[in-house]
């Protein structure tokens, strides 16, 4: 889905089996138009650039599911919010770094209430959980975070909590949200970045996505 707070790369590139990459010229034109549009019509927030992907020749029910994450060199959405589900040590570190944190007891208080868990999932863009707690989460909360596509990533005992949160903010995940859709959208860049940075971000992300698909470019309908 489109975040409703950015631009979409609207240039459509029909992907054929013989094709190995996007037309650089078409992509450059699209990026120039987006950056120019952002400069002429300034908004009161930092606009993100979303990459919208539509697939074909792929059955989300029968075909092997794909999922992959790629770290961007620049954080596309600086306001991307990450919450820690932490043990005593990580709770202290998160509070010291002013990062939102919940304990196992906080999760237990939700009492597996679906509405409360959905509200929590909607409140943050992503979650990180201490390695010592991560296996307990389905038992404490049920499948709510997983259904929302926001099951926590692992926060190891030796991880630097600030670095890990920054990593999470810069990470883009390619995965179909449900078995009923062939479309996905990810925040890939923002309008403060240079045109060269935006182009490189889009190109490398598309290459990575295509590598995840069983039949590569043959399964890309449009970008």
C-alpha positions in Angstrom: 0.0 0.0 0.0 0.9 3.6 -0.6 1.8 5.4 2.6 -0.2 8.5 1.7 2.7 10.8 2.5 5.0 10.5 -0.4 5.4 10.3 -4.1 5.1 7.2 -6.3 7.5 6.5 -9.1 4.8 6.6 -11.7 7.0 5.7 -14.8 5.7 2.3 -15.9 8.3 -0.1 -17.3 6.9 -3.2 -18.9 9.2 -6.0 -17.9 9.8 -8.7 -20.5 11.7 -11.9 -20.0 14.5 -10.6 -22.3 14.9 -7.5 -20.1 17.5 -7.4 -17.4 17.1 -3.8 -16.1 14.9 -0.7 -16.0 15.4 1.9 -18.7 17.8 4.3 -17.0 16.5 7.2 -19.0 12.8 6.6 -18.1 13.8 6.2 -14.4 15.9 9.4 -14.4 13.0 11.4 -16.0 10.6 10.1 -13.3 13.0 11.0 -10.4 13.6 14.5 -11.9 9.9 15.0 -12.1 9.4 13.9 -8.5 12.2 16.1 -7.1 11.0 19.1 -9.2 7.4 18.6 -8.0 8.5 18.5 -4.3 10.4 21.7 -4.8 7.6 23.6 -6.4 4.9 22.4 -4.1 6.6 22.2 -0.7 4.7 20.3 2.1 5.0 20.6 5.8 6.7 17.3 6.2 9.5 15.3 4.5 8.0 13.4 1.6 9.0 9.9 0.9 9.4 8.2 -2.5 7.6 4.9 -2.6 8.4 2.1 -5.0 5.1 0.4 -6.1 5.5 -3.1 -7.5 2.9 -5.1 -9.4 3.6 -8.8 -10.1 2.3 -11.2 -12.8 2.6 -15.0 -13.5 2.8 -15.5 -9.7 0.2 -17.3 -7.7 0.4 -16.1 -4.1 -1.4 -19.2 -2.8 0.4 -22.0 -4.7 3.9 -20.5 -5.5 6.7 -20.4 -3.1 6.4 -17.4 -0.8 9.2 -14.9 -1.0 10.5 -12.5 1.6 13.6 -10.4 1.9 15.1 -7.4 3.6 17.6 -5.0 2.2 19.3 -2.1 4.1 19.2 1.3 2.4 22.3 3.6 2.7 20.0 6.4 3.8 16.9 6.2 6.1 13.9 6.7 3.7 11.6 7.8 6.5 13.3 9.5 9.5 10.1 9.4 11.5 9.8 5.6 11.1 9.1 4.5 14.7 10.6 1.4 16.3 9.5 -0.1 19.7 11.6 -2.4 21.8 10.1 -5.4 23.6 12.8 -5.6 26.2 14.2 -7.6 29.1 15.5 -5.7 32.1 18.8 -4.8 30.5 17.3 -3.6 27.2 14.5 -1.8 29.0 17.2 0.3 30.8 19.2 0.9 27.6 16.1 1.9 25.6 14.9 4.3 28.2 18.3 5.9 28.4 18.3 6.4 24.6 14.7 7.6 24.7 13.5 4.7 22.5 9.9 3.4 23.2 10.0 0.2 25.2 7.6 -2.4 26.5 8.3 -5.2 28.9 6.8 -8.8 29.0 4.5 -7.6 31.8 3.3 -4.7 29.6 2.4 -7.3 26.9 0.6 -9.5 29.5 -1.6 -6.6 30.5 -3.0 -6.5 26.9 -4.6 -9.9 27.9 -4.6 -11.1 24.2 -7.2 -8.5 23.4 -7.2 -8.3 19.6 -8.3 -4.7 19.5 -5.6 -3.6 21.9 -2.9 -5.6 20.1 -4.0 -4.1 16.7 -3.8 -0.6 18.3 -0.2 -1.4 19.4 0.7 -2.7 16.0 -0.7 0.4 14.4 1.2 2.7 16.8 4.7 1.6 15.6 6.3 0.8 12.2 8.4 -2.0 13.5 9.4 -3.9 16.7 12.6 -5.3 18.1 12.5 -7.9 20.9 15.2 -9.2 23.2 16.4 -12.7 22.2 15.4 -13.9 25.7 11.8 -12.8 25.1 11.1 -13.3 21.4 9.8 -16.9 21.8 7.4 -15.9 24.5 5.6 -13.3 22.4 3.2 -15.6 20.5 2.2 -17.2 23.8 1.7 -13.9 25.6 0.1 -12.0 22.7 -1.3 -14.5 20.2 -0.7 -14.0 16.5 -1.6 -10.3 16.4 1.8 -8.8 15.5 2.5 -11.5 13.0 -0.9 -10.9 11.3 0.0 -7.2 11.0 3.4 -8.1 9.4 5.2 -6.6 12.4 6.6 -9.6 14.3 9.7 -8.3 16.1 13.2 -8.8 14.8 15.7 -10.2 17.3 17.7 -7.8 19.5 20.8 -9.8 20.7 22.5 -9.5 24.0 25.6 -7.9 22.5 23.7 -5.6 20.1 24.0 -1.8 20.4 20.4 -0.8 20.8 20.7 2.6 19.0 22.6 1.0 16.0 20.0 -1.8 15.8 17.1 0.7 15.7 18.9 2.7 13.0 19.4 -0.5 11.0 15.7 -1.2 11.3 14.8 2.3 10.1 17.0 1.8 7.1 15.7 -1.6 6.2 13.1 -2.2 3.5 11.1 -5.5 3.5 9.8 -7.0 0.3 6.9 -9.3 1.0 3.3 -9.6 -0.2 0.9 -8.6 2.6 -1.6 -11.3 1.9 -2.5 -14.2 -0.4 -5.0 -12.1 -2.2 -2.7 -9.4 -3.7 0.0 -9.2 -6.3 1.0 -5.6 -5.4 3.3 -4.2 -2.7 4.8 -0.8 -1.9 7.9 0.2 0.1 9.3 3.5 1.1 12.6 3.6 -0.8 14.0 7.2 -0.6 13.0 10.8 0.3 13.0 14.1 -1.6 15.9 15.5 0.5 18.3 13.0 -1.1 20.2 13.8 -4.3 18.9 12.6 -7.6 21.9 10.2 -7.9 21.2 8.8 -4.4 17.5 8.2 -5.3 18.4 6.6 -8.6 20.9 4.2 -7.0 18.5 3.4 -4.2 15.7 2.5 -6.6 18.0 0.5 -9.0 19.6 -1.6 -6.2 16.3 -2.3 -4.5 14.6 -3.4 -7.7 17.6 -5.7 -8.5 17.3 -7.2 -5.1 13.5 -7.7 -5.4 13.9 -9.3 -8.8 16.5 -11.8 -7.4 13.8 -12.9 -4.8 11.3 -13.9 -7.5 11.4 -17.5 -8.8 11.3 -16.3 -12.5 12.9 -12.9 -11.9 11.8 -10.3 -14.5 9.2 -12.6 -16.0 7.1 -12.0 -12.9 7.3 -8.2 -12.8 4.3 -6.5 -14.4 5.1 -2.9 -13.6 7.1 -0.7 -11.3 
